[in-house]
Amino acid sequence: MSGAAAEAQLPATAHPTADNWVASNGAGELAEAMGIEFTEYTVERTVGRMPVLGNRQTVGFMHGGAYVVLGESLGSMAANLHAGPGRLAVGVDINATHTRSATAGYVTGVCTPVHLGRTLAVHEIVVTDEDGRRCCTMRITNLIKDMPADGS
């Protein structure tokens, strides 16, 4: 079932959870390939984790692009929840500052809103290692628009 169709089947007052969002829409091919697990999904906070193993660059550190994939996945999900039925959030800007390199275990991303408007949603994503040390800080801006009539 397509994401728009699945979203349309939720009652107007229901807010998707991480489980029913991913079950209805999928996590996306890239998120699935990277092992991202979504654990919390609300307008105020979206959380996910990703294994370091399989997402490292050649010297054994978590790849900076992997942090960004986690951040964009969380930020886009959160913005789409805020957008609501019949609307779509699409990323228009993301930036990342890498401050520590994870080498094993999992990293966890916590996404919180900075601005939730009618046409723009801005979120901050903080990624930490298993010891709670900040590895990456990101900000994503999503444009919110009406869902195209043809669902594309």
WOMO-V704744 format. One line per field, one symbol per residue. ss: DSSP state (h for helix, s for strand, l for the rest). Layout:
ss->???
This chain:
ss->llhhhhhhhllllllllhhhhhhhhlllhhhhhlllsssssllllssssssllllslllllslhhhhhhhhhhhhhhhhhhhhlllsssssssssssslllllllssssssssssslllssssssssslllllsssssssssssssllllll
